[in-house]
Amino acid sequence: MKTTRRKFILKAGGGFGALAGTAPLGAAAEGEGPHIAVPARRVPVLAEADIVVCGGGTAGIAAACCAARHGAQVILLERWPSLGGMATNALVNIWHTSDRTKPVIRGFVQEAIERGGRFVRQMAHYPTRPETHEFDSTGMRMVFDRMLQDAGARAFCNLTAVESVVEDGRMRAVLVDTKTGRKAVLGRMFIDATGDGDVAANAGLPFDFGRAADGLVQGMTMMFRLRGLDPARIKAHPEDAQHVFELMKKLRDEGKFPPFLEAAARSYLASPRDPIVSYNMCPVAGNPLDEEELTQLSARAREQVYRYADLWREMMPGFESADVEQMGFALGIRESRRIRGIKTLDAPMVVNAVKQPDAIGHGFWMIDIHDPKGSGHTTWVDQKQEMMPPVGESYHIPLGICLNDRLPNLAVAGRCISATHEALASVRLQSHCMVMGQGVGTCAALALNAGVEMAKLDVRTLQSQLRKDGVYLEDVP
Ligand SMILES: Cc1cc2nc3c(=O)[nH]c(=O)nc-3n(C[C@H](O)[C@H](O)[C@H](O)COP(=O)(O)OP(=O)(O)OC[C@H]3O[C@@H](n4cnc5c(N)ncnc54)[C@H](O)[C@@H]3O)c2cc1C
């Protein structure tokens, strides 16, 4: 099966091992493995804009909206049928905006909260916990559509950026695969917000993948929702909850039950708030850039979800009518390529709340690593103080982690920025990705207006504009 599939690979990275290095994907693959030659051909131009944003997750949406509001013609390209990335299509529905004493992420995030209306709910304990808002992933799809329309950005879903055309040291176009063939989208500036850094990697930018020790990336999770719970009945049976939880662990340790995130499962079993509950507890691990492996992992995760639901329905009072209401359209992916930038965010910068001269906003989330081997354990559960900035403090997200020193008209935003494996485990949060999207989108538009490259834009001018646009930006050295 593997051999047959590889026969048709034109230009692709090797397996997991090949990606654990830092070679550009295209370069690493040239000359390796079976190939076919494709004749040179003319590629029709689908569209052209000042700024082309690839990837319509939270980072890309923020980048596209903010660039368009500053006068740029903007195109957003998204491979899935709807926008929002992990926030909508993987059902990851919590935003974090507080350093545990006050909100320190505002700007586009605050706007999304306000535009979200009835689809966004402020959480109890606001703002004394980092998690401040939860939202309805389905409703937010529509809200994101409206925000882009209102900003004047043009969105294309259902097409995938598959090649990056570089001419004379600049990005010239991305080639996209559509239902009617391969086409070109031309631009003056490009922002890669694909989460996986596809555009930057295809353009030959170096990247890192996985943790230093073994090249493994953070574990993935299939988010799901159960309906039909009876919260009062469940809460009246704490001993049963404990019994079922212990049984799950025993069966898992005997290899008769799938892995699960223990801390989450225990509280989900004991104290649901509503008859419909979202669950973040179903782990799998592997390489999110290997499509066959990802297919198998997704299938396994769907099985796991039904195994949990079936056991709980059978064993746990209050779950008698429970069933799976919804599952992520896609597996939730936390980490893949990290495109090397002018700067690299690292763990000391995060936990010591380091401030940076080229700050575009604040971040504060802890170093939250989901076991790359798929046990489901996360460092969040341990709540170790040395893994998080102190209460009431936050670190700066610098522009330099989004820019590179090779292609001046290409930036990245979101979870594919330049960070160590550990620092990415903090800055990957959607709220933090939107900070990057707003910073980079605004930077690209102002740079175009000023006729300079993004890295040459006066950073004080950018920061002053970001503050005017509502971004919380304090203590800039
Ligand atoms: C299970 C799970 C739980 C999490 N919990 C939280 C949480 O509670 N709170 C929080 O804030 N964050 C959480 N995160 C992290 C967060 O969801 C992600 O890190 C964040 O969504 C990344 O945003 P992004 O815009 O960079 O990428 P994504 O959301 O991954 O969006 C990338 C978009 O680009 C598109 N795309 C990819 N490749 C291409 C291509 N070649 N061409 C065109 N389009 C392309 C994708 O389809 C997608 O829409 C969680 C993540 C997971 C997986």
The ligand as an SDF file (V2000), in Angstrom:
LIG
                    3D

 53 58  0  0  0  0  0  0  0  0999 V2000
   -7.8000   19.7480   20.8900 C   0  0  0  0  0  0  0  0  0  0  0  0
   -7.2270   21.1130   20.9750 C   0  0  0  0  0  0  0  0  0  0  0  0
   -7.5750   21.8950   22.0490 C   0  0  0  0  0  0  0  0  0  0  0  0
   -7.1030   23.1820   22.1170 C   0  0  0  0  0  0  0  0  0  0  0  0
   -7.5270   23.9680   23.1310 N   0  0  0  0  0  0  0  0  0  0  0  0
   -7.3830   25.2890   23.0070 C   0  0  0  0  0  0  0  0  0  0  0  0
   -8.0890   26.1600   23.8390 C   0  0  0  0  0  0  0  0  0  0  0  0
   -8.7890   25.7490   24.7540 O   0  0  0  0  0  0  0  0  0  0  0  0
   -7.9750   27.4830   23.6000 N   0  0  0  0  0  0  0  0  0  0  0  0
   -7.2070   27.9730   22.6050 C   0  0  0  0  0  0  0  0  0  0  0  0
   -7.1580   29.1730   22.4000 O   0  0  0  0  0  0  0  0  0  0  0  0
   -6.4850   27.1690   21.8160 N   0  0  0  0  0  0  0  0  0  0  0  0
   -6.5730   25.8480   21.9840 C   0  0  0  0  0  0  0  0  0  0  0  0
   -5.9170   25.0120   21.1380 N   0  0  0  0  0  0  0  0  0  0  0  0
   -4.9370   25.5510   20.1640 C   0  0  0  0  0  0  0  0  0  0  0  0
   -5.5580   26.2770   19.0070 C   0  0  0  0  0  0  0  0  0  0  0  0
   -6.8350   25.7660   18.6700 O   0  0  0  0  0  0  0  0  0  0  0  0
   -4.6840   26.2640   17.7500 C   0  0  0  0  0  0  0  0  0  0  0  0
   -3.3440   26.3430   18.0580 O   0  0  0  0  0  0  0  0  0  0  0  0
   -5.0930   27.4650   16.8960 C   0  0  0  0  0  0  0  0  0  0  0  0
   -6.4260   27.2620   16.4690 O   0  0  0  0  0  0  0  0  0  0  0  0
   -4.2010   27.6660   15.7230 C   0  0  0  0  0  0  0  0  0  0  0  0
   -4.7480   28.6750   14.9090 O   0  0  0  0  0  0  0  0  0  0  0  0
   -4.1880   28.9090   13.4500 P   0  0  0  0  0  0  0  0  0  0  0  0
   -5.0540   29.9420   12.8290 O   0  0  0  0  0  0  0  0  0  0  0  0
   -2.7320   29.1410   13.5130 O   0  0  0  0  0  0  0  0  0  0  0  0
   -4.3410   27.4990   12.7490 O   0  0  0  0  0  0  0  0  0  0  0  0
   -5.6280   26.6270   12.4220 P   0  0  0  0  0  0  0  0  0  0  0  0
   -6.7300   26.8920   13.3620 O   0  0  0  0  0  0  0  0  0  0  0  0
   -5.1060   25.2440   12.3070 O   0  0  0  0  0  0  0  0  0  0  0  0
   -6.0750   27.1720   11.0000 O   0  0  0  0  0  0  0  0  0  0  0  0
   -5.3190   26.9280    9.8320 C   0  0  0  0  0  0  0  0  0  0  0  0
   -6.2530   27.0050    8.6580 C   0  0  0  0  0  0  0  0  0  0  0  0
   -5.4970   26.8970    7.4620 O   0  0  0  0  0  0  0  0  0  0  0  0
   -6.1350   25.9870    6.5790 C   0  0  0  0  0  0  0  0  0  0  0  0
   -5.1030   25.4010    5.7170 N   0  0  0  0  0  0  0  0  0  0  0  0
   -4.1270   24.5440    6.0840 C   0  0  0  0  0  0  0  0  0  0  0  0
   -3.3400   24.2680    5.0460 N   0  0  0  0  0  0  0  0  0  0  0  0
   -3.8250   24.9710    4.0050 C   0  0  0  0  0  0  0  0  0  0  0  0
   -3.4160   25.1030    2.6580 C   0  0  0  0  0  0  0  0  0  0  0  0
   -2.3310   24.4920    2.1830 N   0  0  0  0  0  0  0  0  0  0  0  0
   -4.1550   25.9040    1.8460 N   0  0  0  0  0  0  0  0  0  0  0  0
   -5.2670   26.5500    2.3090 C   0  0  0  0  0  0  0  0  0  0  0  0
   -5.6820   26.4550    3.5870 N   0  0  0  0  0  0  0  0  0  0  0  0
   -4.9550   25.6850    4.4260 C   0  0  0  0  0  0  0  0  0  0  0  0
   -6.7830   24.9740    7.5060 C   0  0  0  0  0  0  0  0  0  0  0  0
   -7.8230   24.2880    6.8600 O   0  0  0  0  0  0  0  0  0  0  0  0
   -7.2590   25.8670    8.6480 C   0  0  0  0  0  0  0  0  0  0  0  0
   -8.5430   26.3800    8.4210 O   0  0  0  0  0  0  0  0  0  0  0  0
   -6.2710   23.6940   21.0910 C   0  0  0  0  0  0  0  0  0  0  0  0
   -5.8910   22.8910   20.0310 C   0  0  0  0  0  0  0  0  0  0  0  0
   -6.3580   21.6020   19.9710 C   0  0  0  0  0  0  0  0  0  0  0  0
   -5.9740   20.7780   18.8050 C   0  0  0  0  0  0  0  0  0  0  0  0
  1  2  1  0
  2  3  1  0
  2 52  2  0
  3  4  2  0
  4  5  1  0
  4 50  1  0
  5  6  2  0
  6  7  1  0
  6 13  1  0
  7  8  2  0
  7  9  1  0
  9 10  1  0
 10 11  2  0
 10 12  1  0
 12 13  2  0
 13 14  1  0
 14 15  1  0
 14 50  1  0
 15 16  1  0
 16 17  1  0
 16 18  1  0
 18 19  1  0
 18 20  1  0
 20 21  1  0
 20 22  1  0
 22 23  1  0
 23 24  1  0
 24 25  2  0
 24 26  1  0
 24 27  1  0
 27 28  1  0
 28 29  2  0
 28 30  1  0
 28 31  1  0
 31 32  1  0
 32 33  1  0
 33 34  1  0
 33 48  1  0
 34 35  1  0
 35 36  1  0
 35 46  1  0
 36 37  1  0
 36 45  1  0
 37 38  2  0
 38 39  1  0
 39 40  1  0
 39 45  2  0
 40 41  1  0
 40 42  2  0
 42 43  1  0
 43 44  2  0
 44 45  1  0
 46 47  1  0
 46 48  1  0
 48 49  1  0
 50 51  2  0
 51 52  1  0
 52 53  1  0
M  END
$$$$
